[in-house]
């Protein structure tokens, strides 16, 4: 799950905003398109993990925009 979220989530800022928005909702299941559903304590664990994940543009550097030798 980590490689997917690191690559496809836009930024840590956006993921943190999403986590703050949903953390207090009465979520029964998170059903990802690929992978096992999350239920119970796993939901809170996922949200806590997501709000601290370095991802997307936060992981990029000038190295990603260099012309190959």
PDB file of N, H, CA, C and O in Angstrom:
ATOM      1  N   UNK A   1       0.823  -1.186   0.000  1.00  0.00           N
ATOM      2  CA  UNK A   1       0.000   0.000   0.000  1.00  0.00           C
ATOM      3  C   UNK A   1       0.873   1.259   0.000  1.00  0.00           C
ATOM      4  O   UNK A   1       0.516   2.266  -0.610  1.00  0.00           O
ATOM      5  N   UNK A   2       2.010   1.197   0.682  1.00  0.00           N
ATOM      6  H   UNK A   2       2.301   0.379   1.178  1.00  0.00           H
ATOM      7  CA  UNK A   2       2.856   2.385   0.786  1.00  0.00           C
ATOM      8  C   UNK A   2       3.374   2.870  -0.563  1.00  0.00           C
ATOM      9  O   UNK A   2       3.273   4.063  -0.846  1.00  0.00           O
ATOM     10  N   UNK A   3       3.929   1.995  -1.414  1.00  0.00           N
ATOM     11  H   UNK A   3       4.012   1.025  -1.185  1.00  0.00           H
ATOM     12  CA  UNK A   3       4.428   2.502  -2.708  1.00  0.00           C
ATOM     13  C   UNK A   3       3.346   3.205  -3.528  1.00  0.00           C
ATOM     14  O   UNK A   3       3.614   4.229  -4.155  1.00  0.00           O
ATOM     15  N   UNK A   4       2.143   2.669  -3.528  1.00  0.00           N
ATOM     16  H   UNK A   4       1.925   1.837  -3.018  1.00  0.00           H
ATOM     17  CA  UNK A   4       1.050   3.300  -4.269  1.00  0.00           C
ATOM     18  C   UNK A   4       0.789   4.709  -3.741  1.00  0.00           C
ATOM     19  O   UNK A   4       0.742   5.667  -4.512  1.00  0.00           O
ATOM     20  N   UNK A   5       0.621   4.832  -2.434  1.00  0.00           N
ATOM     21  H   UNK A   5       0.659   4.054  -1.807  1.00  0.00           H
ATOM     22  CA  UNK A   5       0.291   6.128  -1.861  1.00  0.00           C
ATOM     23  C   UNK A   5       1.438   7.131  -1.995  1.00  0.00           C
ATOM     24  O   UNK A   5       1.200   8.321  -2.199  1.00  0.00           O
ATOM     25  N   UNK A   6       2.664   6.661  -1.884  1.00  0.00           N
ATOM     26  H   UNK A   6       2.857   5.694  -1.718  1.00  0.00           H
ATOM     27  CA  UNK A   6       3.803   7.571  -2.059  1.00  0.00           C
ATOM     28  C   UNK A   6       3.810   8.163  -3.470  1.00  0.00           C
ATOM     29  O   UNK A   6       4.134   9.335  -3.659  1.00  0.00           O
ATOM     30  N   UNK A   7       3.453   7.348  -4.445  1.00  0.00           N
ATOM     31  H   UNK A   7       3.189   6.395  -4.292  1.00  0.00           H
ATOM     32  CA  UNK A   7       3.525   7.800  -5.833  1.00  0.00           C
ATOM     33  C   UNK A   7       2.290   8.569  -6.286  1.00  0.00           C
ATOM     34  O   UNK A   7       2.415   9.582  -6.973  1.00  0.00           O
ATOM     35  N   UNK A   8       1.105   8.107  -5.915  1.00  0.00           N
ATOM     36  H   UNK A   8       1.003   7.284  -5.357  1.00  0.00           H
ATOM     37  CA  UNK A   8      -0.114   8.650  -6.512  1.00  0.00           C
ATOM     38  C   UNK A   8      -0.852   9.698  -5.684  1.00  0.00           C
ATOM     39  O   UNK A   8      -1.746  10.363  -6.208  1.00  0.00           O
ATOM     40  N   UNK A   9      -0.510   9.864  -4.421  1.00  0.00           N
ATOM     41  H   UNK A   9       0.216   9.324  -3.995  1.00  0.00           H
ATOM     42  CA  UNK A   9      -1.110  10.947  -3.657  1.00  0.00           C
ATOM     43  C   UNK A   9      -0.351  12.226  -4.009  1.00  0.00           C
ATOM     44  O   UNK A   9       0.876  12.211  -4.106  1.00  0.00           O
ATOM     45  N   UNK A  10      -1.056  13.305  -4.196  1.00  0.00           N
ATOM     46  H   UNK A  10      -2.053  13.317  -4.117  1.00  0.00           H
ATOM     47  CA  UNK A  10      -0.471  14.547  -4.712  1.00  0.00           C
ATOM     48  C   UNK A  10       0.618  15.100  -3.804  1.00  0.00           C
ATOM     49  O   UNK A  10       1.712  15.414  -4.271  1.00  0.00           O
ATOM     50  N   UNK A  11       0.329  15.223  -2.505  1.00  0.00           N
ATOM     51  H   UNK A  11      -0.561  14.968  -2.125  1.00  0.00           H
ATOM     52  CA  UNK A  11       1.301  15.815  -1.591  1.00  0.00           C
ATOM     53  C   UNK A  11       0.928  15.464  -0.157  1.00  0.00           C
ATOM     54  O   UNK A  11      -0.204  15.081   0.139  1.00  0.00           O
ATOM     55  N   UNK A  12       1.910  15.606   0.721  1.00  0.00           N
ATOM     56  H   UNK A  12       2.830  15.917   0.480  1.00  0.00           H
ATOM     57  CA  UNK A  12       1.678  15.360   2.134  1.00  0.00           C
ATOM     58  C   UNK A  12       0.628  16.337   2.671  1.00  0.00           C
ATOM     59  O   UNK A  12      -0.199  15.970   3.506  1.00  0.00           O
ATOM     60  N   UNK A  13       0.669  17.579   2.188  1.00  0.00           N
ATOM     61  H   UNK A  13       1.341  17.877   1.510  1.00  0.00           H
ATOM     62  CA  UNK A  13      -0.286  18.587   2.636  1.00  0.00           C
ATOM     63  C   UNK A  13      -1.718  18.148   2.333  1.00  0.00           C
ATOM     64  O   UNK A  13      -2.586  18.221   3.203  1.00  0.00           O
ATOM     65  N   UNK A  14      -1.964  17.701   1.123  1.00  0.00           N
ATOM     66  H   UNK A  14      -1.259  17.642   0.416  1.00  0.00           H
ATOM     67  CA  UNK A  14      -3.305  17.282   0.720  1.00  0.00           C
ATOM     68  C   UNK A  14      -3.743  16.042   1.497  1.00  0.00           C
ATOM     69  O   UNK A  14      -4.892  15.958   1.931  1.00  0.00           O
ATOM     70  N   UNK A  15      -2.837  15.083   1.673  1.00  0.00           N
ATOM     71  H   UNK A  15      -1.903  15.151   1.320  1.00  0.00           H
ATOM     72  CA  UNK A  15      -3.169  13.866   2.417  1.00  0.00           C
ATOM     73  C   UNK A  15      -3.466  14.207   3.879  1.00  0.00           C
ATOM     74  O   UNK A  15      -4.359  13.611   4.481  1.00  0.00           O
ATOM     75  N   UNK A  16      -2.734  15.154   4.450  1.00  0.00           N
ATOM     76  H   UNK A  16      -2.008  15.638   3.961  1.00  0.00           H
ATOM     77  CA  UNK A  16      -2.974  15.583   5.828  1.00  0.00           C
ATOM     78  C   UNK A  16      -4.343  16.253   5.949  1.00  0.00           C
ATOM     79  O   UNK A  16      -5.067  16.022   6.918  1.00  0.00           O
ATOM     80  N   UNK A  17      -4.697  17.085   4.963  1.00  0.00           N
ATOM     81  H   UNK A  17      -4.109  17.272   4.176  1.00  0.00           H
ATOM     82  CA  UNK A  17      -6.027  17.716   4.978  1.00  0.00           C
ATOM     83  C   UNK A  17      -7.128  16.667   4.899  1.00  0.00           C
ATOM     84  O   UNK A  17      -8.128  16.756   5.611  1.00  0.00           O
ATOM     85  N   UNK A  18      -6.944  15.663   4.025  1.00  0.00           N
ATOM     86  H   UNK A  18      -6.131  15.591   3.447  1.00  0.00           H
ATOM     87  CA  UNK A  18      -7.945  14.593   3.901  1.00  0.00           C
ATOM     88  C   UNK A  18      -8.089  13.865   5.225  1.00  0.00           C
ATOM     89  O   UNK A  18      -9.205  13.625   5.685  1.00  0.00           O
ATOM     90  N   UNK A  19      -6.952  13.509   5.850  1.00  0.00           N
ATOM     91  H   UNK A  19      -6.045  13.704   5.476  1.00  0.00           H
ATOM     92  CA  UNK A  19      -6.991  12.778   7.120  1.00  0.00           C
ATOM     93  C   UNK A  19      -7.719  13.591   8.198  1.00  0.00           C
ATOM     94  O   UNK A  19      -8.524  13.046   8.953  1.00  0.00           O
ATOM     95  N   UNK A  20      -7.434  14.884   8.263  1.00  0.00           N
ATOM     96  H   UNK A  20      -6.780  15.326   7.649  1.00  0.00           H
ATOM     97  CA  UNK A  20      -8.105  15.740   9.247  1.00  0.00           C
ATOM     98  C   UNK A  20      -9.611  15.793   8.994  1.00  0.00           C
ATOM     99  O   UNK A  20     -10.403  15.840   9.935  1.00  0.00           O
ATOM    100  N   UNK A  21      -9.998  15.785   7.732  1.00  0.00           N
ATOM    101  H   UNK A  21      -9.355  15.747   6.967  1.00  0.00           H
ATOM    102  CA  UNK A  21     -11.406  15.861   7.368  1.00  0.00           C
ATOM    103  C   UNK A  21     -12.163  14.594   7.774  1.00  0.00           C
ATOM    104  O   UNK A  21     -13.301  14.681   8.235  1.00  0.00           O
ATOM    105  N   UNK A  22     -11.549  13.421   7.612  1.00  0.00           N
ATOM    106  H   UNK A  22     -10.624  13.350   7.238  1.00  0.00           H
ATOM    107  CA  UNK A  22     -12.285  12.168   7.808  1.00  0.00           C
ATOM    108  C   UNK A  22     -12.051  11.490   9.149  1.00  0.00           C
ATOM    109  O   UNK A  22     -12.786  10.564   9.492  1.00  0.00           O
ATOM    110  N   UNK A  23     -11.064  11.911   9.915  1.00  0.00           N
ATOM    111  H   UNK A  23     -10.467  12.664   9.637  1.00  0.00           H
ATOM    112  CA  UNK A  23     -10.672  11.155  11.114  1.00  0.00           C
ATOM    113  C   UNK A  23     -11.786  10.999  12.147  1.00  0.00           C
ATOM    114  O   UNK A  23     -11.805  10.011  12.881  1.00  0.00           O
ATOM    115  N   UNK A  24     -12.702  11.943  12.217  1.00  0.00           N
ATOM    116  H   UNK A  24     -12.687  12.746  11.621  1.00  0.00           H
ATOM    117  CA  UNK A  24     -13.770  11.856  13.216  1.00  0.00           C
ATOM    118  C   UNK A  24     -15.089  11.326  12.659  1.00  0.00           C
ATOM    119  O   UNK A  24     -16.087  11.277  13.378  1.00  0.00           O
ATOM    120  N   UNK A  25     -15.104  10.931  11.388  1.00  0.00           N
ATOM    121  H   UNK A  25     -14.293  10.971  10.803  1.00  0.00           H
ATOM    122  CA  UNK A  25     -16.317  10.367  10.799  1.00  0.00           C
ATOM    123  C   UNK A  25     -16.519   8.931  11.282  1.00  0.00           C
ATOM    124  O   UNK A  25     -15.542   8.248  11.587  1.00  0.00           O
ATOM    125  N   UNK A  26     -17.751   8.463  11.358  1.00  0.00           N
ATOM    126  H   UNK A  26     -18.546   9.018  11.110  1.00  0.00           H
ATOM    127  CA  UNK A  26     -18.017   7.085  11.787  1.00  0.00           C
ATOM    128  C   UNK A  26     -17.811   6.099  10.621  1.00  0.00           C
ATOM    129  O   UNK A  26     -18.772   5.516  10.120  1.00  0.00           O
ATOM    130  N   UNK A  27     -16.572   5.924  10.203  1.00  0.00           N
ATOM    131  H   UNK A  27     -15.791   6.398  10.610  1.00  0.00           H
ATOM    132  CA  UNK A  27     -16.250   5.074   9.057  1.00  0.00           C
ATOM    133  C   UNK A  27     -16.259   3.605   9.491  1.00  0.00           C
ATOM    134  O   UNK A  27     -15.575   3.233  10.444  1.00  0.00           O
ATOM    135  N   UNK A  28     -17.019   2.792   8.804  1.00  0.00           N
ATOM    136  H   UNK A  28     -17.574   3.094   8.029  1.00  0.00           H
ATOM    137  CA  UNK A  28     -17.073   1.362   9.115  1.00  0.00           C
ATOM    138  C   UNK A  28     -16.073   0.567   8.287  1.00  0.00           C
ATOM    139  O   UNK A  28     -15.511  -0.420   8.762  1.00  0.00           O
ATOM    140  N   UNK A  29     -15.852   1.000   7.041  1.00  0.00           N
ATOM    141  H   UNK A  29     -16.309   1.802   6.655  1.00  0.00           H
ATOM    142  CA  UNK A  29     -14.961   0.269   6.139  1.00  0.00           C
ATOM    143  C   UNK A  29     -14.306   1.233   5.168  1.00  0.00           C
ATOM    144  O   UNK A  29     -14.949   2.153   4.662  1.00  0.00           O
ATOM    145  N   UNK A  30     -13.033   1.018   4.914  1.00  0.00           N
ATOM    146  H   UNK A  30     -12.512   0.271   5.325  1.00  0.00           H
ATOM    147  CA  UNK A  30     -12.369   1.661   3.792  1.00  0.00           C
ATOM    148  C   UNK A  30     -12.118   0.536   2.800  1.00  0.00           C
ATOM    149  O   UNK A  30     -11.389  -0.411   3.095  1.00  0.00           O
ATOM    150  N   UNK A  31     -12.719   0.645   1.634  1.00  0.00           N
ATOM    151  H   UNK A  31     -13.311   1.414   1.395  1.00  0.00           H
ATOM    152  CA  UNK A  31     -12.646  -0.413   0.632  1.00  0.00           C
ATOM    153  C   UNK A  31     -11.822   0.060  -0.570  1.00  0.00           C
ATOM    154  O   UNK A  31     -12.369   0.646  -1.505  1.00  0.00           O
ATOM    155  N   UNK A  32     -10.504  -0.192  -0.547  1.00  0.00           N
ATOM    156  H   UNK A  32     -10.060  -0.667   0.212  1.00  0.00           H
ATOM    157  CA  UNK A  32      -9.667   0.247  -1.664  1.00  0.00           C
ATOM    158  C   UNK A  32      -9.997  -0.502  -2.950  1.00  0.00           C
ATOM    159  O   UNK A  32     -10.489  -1.631  -2.926  1.00  0.00           O
ATOM    160  N   UNK A  33      -9.720   0.142  -4.048  1.00  0.00           N
ATOM    161  H   UNK A  33      -9.321   1.058  -4.067  1.00  0.00           H
ATOM    162  CA  UNK A  33      -9.964  -0.498  -5.342  1.00  0.00           C
ATOM    163  C   UNK A  33      -9.119  -1.764  -5.491  1.00  0.00           C
ATOM    164  O   UNK A  33      -9.575  -2.767  -6.040  1.00  0.00           O
ATOM    165  N   UNK A  34      -7.888  -1.699  -4.997  1.00  0.00           N
ATOM    166  H   UNK A  34      -7.518  -0.884  -4.551  1.00  0.00           H
ATOM    167  CA  UNK A  34      -6.990  -2.858  -5.040  1.00  0.00           C
ATOM    168  C   UNK A  34      -6.513  -3.108  -3.622  1.00  0.00           C
ATOM    169  O   UNK A  34      -5.915  -2.228  -3.002  1.00  0.00           O
ATOM    170  N   UNK A  35      -6.771  -4.292  -3.107  1.00  0.00           N
ATOM    171  H   UNK A  35      -7.256  -5.006  -3.610  1.00  0.00           H
ATOM    172  CA  UNK A  35      -6.329  -4.619  -1.752  1.00  0.00           C
ATOM    173  C   UNK A  35      -7.492  -4.946  -0.844  1.00  0.00           C
ATOM    174  O   UNK A  35      -8.661  -4.780  -1.195  1.00  0.00           O
ATOM    175  N   UNK A  36      -7.132  -5.414   0.333  1.00  0.00           N
ATOM    176  H   UNK A  36      -6.183  -5.548   0.618  1.00  0.00           H
ATOM    177  CA  UNK A  36      -8.134  -5.851   1.304  1.00  0.00           C
ATOM    178  C   UNK A  36      -8.827  -4.663   1.965  1.00  0.00           C
ATOM    179  O   UNK A  36      -8.208  -3.624   2.196  1.00  0.00           O
ATOM    180  N   UNK A  37     -10.119  -4.822   2.267  1.00  0.00           N
ATOM    181  H   UNK A  37     -10.622  -5.665   2.079  1.00  0.00           H
ATOM    182  CA  UNK A  37     -10.837  -3.766   2.984  1.00  0.00           C
ATOM    183  C   UNK A  37     -10.248  -3.553   4.375  1.00  0.00           C
ATOM    184  O   UNK A  37      -9.732  -4.485   4.992  1.00  0.00           O
ATOM    185  N   UNK A  38     -10.331  -2.318   4.857  1.00  0.00           N
ATOM    186  H   UNK A  38     -10.750  -1.561   4.356  1.00  0.00           H
ATOM    187  CA  UNK A  38      -9.877  -1.995   6.204  1.00  0.00           C
ATOM    188  C   UNK A  38     -11.099  -1.798   7.079  1.00  0.00           C
ATOM    189  O   UNK A  38     -12.040  -1.098   6.706  1.00  0.00           O
ATOM    190  N   UNK A  39     -11.075  -2.431   8.263  1.00  0.00           N
ATOM    191  H   UNK A  39     -10.311  -3.000   8.567  1.00  0.00           H
ATOM    192  CA  UNK A  39     -12.196  -2.321   9.204  1.00  0.00           C
ATOM    193  C   UNK A  39     -11.645  -2.168  10.610  1.00  0.00           C
ATOM    194  O   UNK A  39     -10.478  -2.464  10.868  1.00  0.00           O
ATOM    195  N   UNK A  40     -12.483  -1.710  11.503  1.00  0.00           N
ATOM    196  H   UNK A  40     -13.431  -1.470  11.293  1.00  0.00           H
ATOM    197  CA  UNK A  40     -12.113  -1.606  12.913  1.00  0.00           C
ATOM    198  C   UNK A  40     -10.937  -0.674  13.141  1.00  0.00           C
ATOM    199  O   UNK A  40     -10.869   0.413  12.569  1.00  0.00           O
ATOM    200  N   UNK A  41     -10.002  -1.117  13.993  1.00  0.00           N
ATOM    201  H   UNK A  41     -10.058  -2.001  14.458  1.00  0.00           H
ATOM    202  CA  UNK A  41      -8.845  -0.302  14.361  1.00  0.00           C
ATOM    203  C   UNK A  41      -7.976   0.039  13.158  1.00  0.00           C
ATOM    204  O   UNK A  41      -7.278   1.053  13.169  1.00  0.00           O
ATOM    205  N   UNK A  42      -8.009  -0.795  12.122  1.00  0.00           N
ATOM    206  H   UNK A  42      -8.576  -1.618  12.113  1.00  0.00           H
ATOM    207  CA  UNK A  42      -7.183  -0.555  10.934  1.00  0.00           C
ATOM    208  C   UNK A  42      -7.543   0.769  10.251  1.00  0.00           C
ATOM    209  O   UNK A  42      -6.696   1.372   9.591  1.00  0.00           O
ATOM    210  N   UNK A  43      -8.773   1.219  10.401  1.00  0.00           N
ATOM    211  H   UNK A  43      -9.461   0.730  10.937  1.00  0.00           H
ATOM    212  CA  UNK A  43      -9.189   2.487   9.779  1.00  0.00           C
ATOM    213  C   UNK A  43      -8.450   3.655  10.431  1.00  0.00           C
ATOM    214  O   UNK A  43      -7.880   4.491   9.731  1.00  0.00           O
ATOM    215  N   UNK A  44      -8.455   3.718  11.735  1.00  0.00           N
ATOM    216  H   UNK A  44      -8.918   3.039  12.304  1.00  0.00           H
ATOM    217  CA  UNK A  44      -7.752   4.781  12.439  1.00  0.00           C
ATOM    218  C   UNK A  44      -6.250   4.715  12.210  1.00  0.00           C
ATOM    219  O   UNK A  44      -5.585   5.743  12.081  1.00  0.00           O
ATOM    220  N   UNK A  45      -5.724   3.501  12.160  1.00  0.00           N
ATOM    221  H   UNK A  45      -6.264   2.666  12.264  1.00  0.00           H
ATOM    222  CA  UNK A  45      -4.289   3.323  11.899  1.00  0.00           C
ATOM    223  C   UNK A  45      -3.935   3.828  10.504  1.00  0.00           C
ATOM    224  O   UNK A  45      -2.903   4.473  10.320  1.00  0.00           O
ATOM    225  N   UNK A  46      -4.780   3.538   9.526  1.00  0.00           N
ATOM    226  H   UNK A  46      -5.618   3.013   9.675  1.00  0.00           H
ATOM    227  CA  UNK A  46      -4.520   4.004   8.167  1.00  0.00           C
ATOM    228  C   UNK A  46      -4.557   5.526   8.094  1.00  0.00           C
ATOM    229  O   UNK A  46      -3.682   6.138   7.481  1.00  0.00           O
ATOM    230  N   UNK A  47      -5.555   6.136   8.709  1.00  0.00           N
ATOM    231  H   UNK A  47      -6.265   5.639   9.206  1.00  0.00           H
ATOM    232  CA  UNK A  47      -5.674   7.589   8.666  1.00  0.00           C
ATOM    233  C   UNK A  47      -4.475   8.244   9.360  1.00  0.00           C
ATOM    234  O   UNK A  47      -3.933   9.227   8.853  1.00  0.00           O
ATOM    235  N   UNK A  48      -4.060   7.719  10.499  1.00  0.00           N
ATOM    236  H   UNK A  48      -4.499   6.921  10.911  1.00  0.00           H
ATOM    237  CA  UNK A  48      -2.891   8.260  11.201  1.00  0.00           C
ATOM    238  C   UNK A  48      -1.639   8.116  10.347  1.00  0.00           C
ATOM    239  O   UNK A  48      -0.822   9.033  10.280  1.00  0.00           O
ATOM    240  N   UNK A  49      -1.487   6.976   9.700  1.00  0.00           N
ATOM    241  H   UNK A  49      -2.151   6.230   9.754  1.00  0.00           H
ATOM    242  CA  UNK A  49      -0.335   6.745   8.829  1.00  0.00           C
ATOM    243  C   UNK A  49      -0.375   7.691   7.637  1.00  0.00           C
ATOM    244  O   UNK A  49       0.648   8.272   7.273  1.00  0.00           O
ATOM    245  N   UNK A  50      -1.530   7.850   7.035  1.00  0.00           N
ATOM    246  H   UNK A  50      -2.360   7.378   7.331  1.00  0.00           H
ATOM    247  CA  UNK A  50      -1.658   8.678   5.831  1.00  0.00           C
ATOM    248  C   UNK A  50      -1.313  10.136   6.099  1.00  0.00           C
ATOM    249  O   UNK A  50      -0.728  10.800   5.243  1.00  0.00           O
ATOM    250  N   UNK A  51      -1.666  10.638   7.267  1.00  0.00           N
ATOM    251  H   UNK A  51      -2.141  10.099   7.962  1.00  0.00           H
ATOM    252  CA  UNK A  51      -1.431  12.068   7.514  1.00  0.00           C
ATOM    253  C   UNK A  51       0.037  12.410   7.725  1.00  0.00           C
ATOM    254  O   UNK A  51       0.382  13.588   7.806  1.00  0.00           O
ATOM    255  N   UNK A  52       0.903  11.417   7.814  1.00  0.00           N
ATOM    256  H   UNK A  52       0.623  10.460   7.748  1.00  0.00           H
ATOM    257  CA  UNK A  52       2.329  11.688   7.987  1.00  0.00           C
ATOM    258  C   UNK A  52       3.168  11.206   6.805  1.00  0.00           C
ATOM    259  O   UNK A  52       4.394  11.314   6.834  1.00  0.00           O
ATOM    260  N   UNK A  53       2.532  10.684   5.781  1.00  0.00           N
ATOM    261  H   UNK A  53       1.536  10.596   5.757  1.00  0.00           H
ATOM    262  CA  UNK A  53       3.259  10.075   4.663  1.00  0.00           C
ATOM    263  C   UNK A  53       3.851  11.128   3.731  1.00  0.00           C
ATOM    264  O   UNK A  53       3.134  11.998   3.235  1.00  0.00           O
ATOM    265  N   UNK A  54       5.149  11.049   3.495  1.00  0.00           N
ATOM    266  H   UNK A  54       5.731  10.343   3.897  1.00  0.00           H
ATOM    267  CA  UNK A  54       5.765  11.877   2.454  1.00  0.00           C
ATOM    268  C   UNK A  54       5.391  11.265   1.119  1.00  0.00           C
ATOM    269  O   UNK A  54       5.605  10.074   0.895  1.00  0.00           O
ATOM    270  N   UNK A  55       4.834  12.075   0.233  1.00  0.00           N
ATOM    271  H   UNK A  55       4.660  13.043   0.415  1.00  0.00           H
ATOM    272  CA  UNK A  55       4.353  11.516  -1.025  1.00  0.00           C
ATOM    273  C   UNK A  55       4.321  12.580  -2.117  1.00  0.00           C
ATOM    274  O   UNK A  55       4.530  13.766  -1.858  1.00  0.00           O
ATOM    275  N   UNK A  56       4.061  12.139  -3.322  1.00  0.00           N
ATOM    276  H   UNK A  56       3.891  11.176  -3.532  1.00  0.00           H
ATOM    277  CA  UNK A  56       3.852  13.031  -4.453  1.00  0.00           C
ATOM    278  C   UNK A  56       4.955  14.048  -4.652  1.00  0.00           C
ATOM    279  O   UNK A  56       6.137  13.707  -4.639  1.00  0.00           O
ATOM    280  N   UNK A  57       4.563  15.302  -4.837  1.00  0.00           N
ATOM    281  H   UNK A  57       3.602  15.579  -4.847  1.00  0.00           H
ATOM    282  CA  UNK A  57       5.533  16.345  -5.157  1.00  0.00           C
ATOM    283  C   UNK A  57       6.511  16.604  -4.018  1.00  0.00           C
ATOM    284  O   UNK A  57       7.585  17.158  -4.250  1.00  0.00           O
ATOM    285  N   UNK A  58       6.166  16.217  -2.793  1.00  0.00           N
ATOM    286  H   UNK A  58       5.293  15.767  -2.604  1.00  0.00           H
ATOM    287  CA  UNK A  58       7.074  16.410  -1.667  1.00  0.00           C
ATOM    288  C   UNK A  58       8.311  15.530  -1.768  1.00  0.00           C
ATOM    289  O   UNK A  58       9.319  15.806  -1.117  1.00  0.00           O
ATOM    290  N   UNK A  59       8.250  14.498  -2.556  1.00  0.00           N
ATOM    291  H   UNK A  59       7.431  14.274  -3.085  1.00  0.00           H
ATOM    292  CA  UNK A  59       9.383  13.584  -2.718  1.00  0.00           C
ATOM    293  C   UNK A  59      10.229  13.924  -3.938  1.00  0.00           C
ATOM    294  O   UNK A  59      11.267  13.303  -4.163  1.00  0.00           O
ATOM    295  N   UNK A  60       9.805  14.883  -4.713  1.00  0.00           N
ATOM    296  H   UNK A  60       8.961  15.387  -4.531  1.00  0.00           H
ATOM    297  CA  UNK A  60      10.521  15.218  -5.938  1.00  0.00           C
ATOM    298  C   UNK A  60      11.645  16.210  -5.668  1.00  0.00           C
ATOM    299  O   UNK A  60      11.626  16.949  -4.684  1.00  0.00           O
ATOM    300  N   UNK A  61      12.616  16.205  -6.562  1.00  0.00           N
ATOM    301  H   UNK A  61      12.632  15.604  -7.362  1.00  0.00           H
ATOM    302  CA  UNK A  61      13.733  17.135  -6.463  1.00  0.00           C
ATOM    303  C   UNK A  61      14.187  17.504  -7.879  1.00  0.00           C
ATOM    304  O   UNK A  61      13.619  17.028  -8.862  1.00  0.00           O
ATOM    305  N   UNK A  62      15.191  18.335  -7.974  1.00  0.00           N
ATOM    306  H   UNK A  62      15.653  18.721  -7.175  1.00  0.00           H
ATOM    307  CA  UNK A  62      15.731  18.689  -9.288  1.00  0.00           C
ATOM    308  C   UNK A  62      16.258  17.459 -10.018  1.00  0.00           C
ATOM    309  O   UNK A  62      16.294  17.442 -11.248  1.00  0.00           O
ATOM    310  N   UNK A  63      16.655  16.458  -9.296  1.00  0.00           N
ATOM    311  H   UNK A  63      16.625  16.472  -8.297  1.00  0.00           H
ATOM    312  CA  UNK A  63      17.127  15.197  -9.875  1.00  0.00           C
ATOM    313  C   UNK A  63      16.066  14.597 -10.804  1.00  0.00           C
ATOM    314  O   UNK A  63      16.400  13.960 -11.803  1.00  0.00           O
ATOM    315  N   UNK A  64      14.793  14.801 -10.474  1.00  0.00           N
ATOM    316  H   UNK A  64      14.521  15.319  -9.663  1.00  0.00           H
ATOM    317  CA  UNK A  64      13.699  14.269 -11.282  1.00  0.00           C
ATOM    318  C   UNK A  64      13.493  15.066 -12.568  1.00  0.00           C
ATOM    319  O   UNK A  64      12.761  14.629 -13.456  1.00  0.00           O
ATOM    320  N   UNK A  65      14.130  16.226 -12.676  1.00  0.00           N
ATOM    321  H   UNK A  65      14.725  16.581 -11.955  1.00  0.00           H
ATOM    322  CA  UNK A  65      13.989  17.082 -13.851  1.00  0.00           C
ATOM    323  C   UNK A  65      15.341  17.404 -14.461  1.00  0.00           C
ATOM    324  O   UNK A  65      15.623  18.539 -14.845  1.00  0.00           O
ATOM    325  N   UNK A  66      16.163  16.376 -14.537  1.00  0.00           N
ATOM    326  H   UNK A  66      15.934  15.454 -14.224  1.00  0.00           H
ATOM    327  CA  UNK A  66      17.490  16.538 -15.144  1.00  0.00           C
ATOM    328  C   UNK A  66      17.535  15.768 -16.463  1.00  0.00           C
ATOM    329  O   UNK A  66      16.999  14.665 -16.573  1.00  0.00           O
ATOM    330  N   UNK A  67      18.165  16.350 -17.431  1.00  0.00           N
ATOM    331  H   UNK A  67      18.601  17.246 -17.342  1.00  0.00           H
ATOM    332  CA  UNK A  67      18.347  15.665 -18.705  1.00  0.00           C
ATOM    333  C   UNK A  67      19.353  14.538 -18.497  1.00  0.00           C
ATOM    334  O   UNK A  67      20.431  14.778 -17.953  1.00  0.00           O
ATOM    335  N   UNK A  68      19.031  13.324 -18.912  1.00  0.00           N
ATOM    336  H   UNK A  68      18.156  13.129 -19.354  1.00  0.00           H
ATOM    337  CA  UNK A  68      19.960  12.203 -18.707  1.00  0.00           C
ATOM    338  C   UNK A  68      21.298  12.469 -19.417  1.00  0.00           C
ATOM    339  O   UNK A  68      21.333  13.102 -20.472  1.00  0.00           O
ATOM    340  N   UNK A  69      22.395  11.979 -18.823  1.00  0.00           N
ATOM    341  H   UNK A  69      22.367  11.465 -17.966  1.00  0.00           H
ATOM    342  CA  UNK A  69      23.700  12.191 -19.440  1.00  0.00           C
ATOM    343  C   UNK A  69      23.824  11.515 -20.799  1.00  0.00           C
ATOM    344  O   UNK A  69      24.870  11.607 -21.441  1.00  0.00           O
TER     345      UNK A  69
END
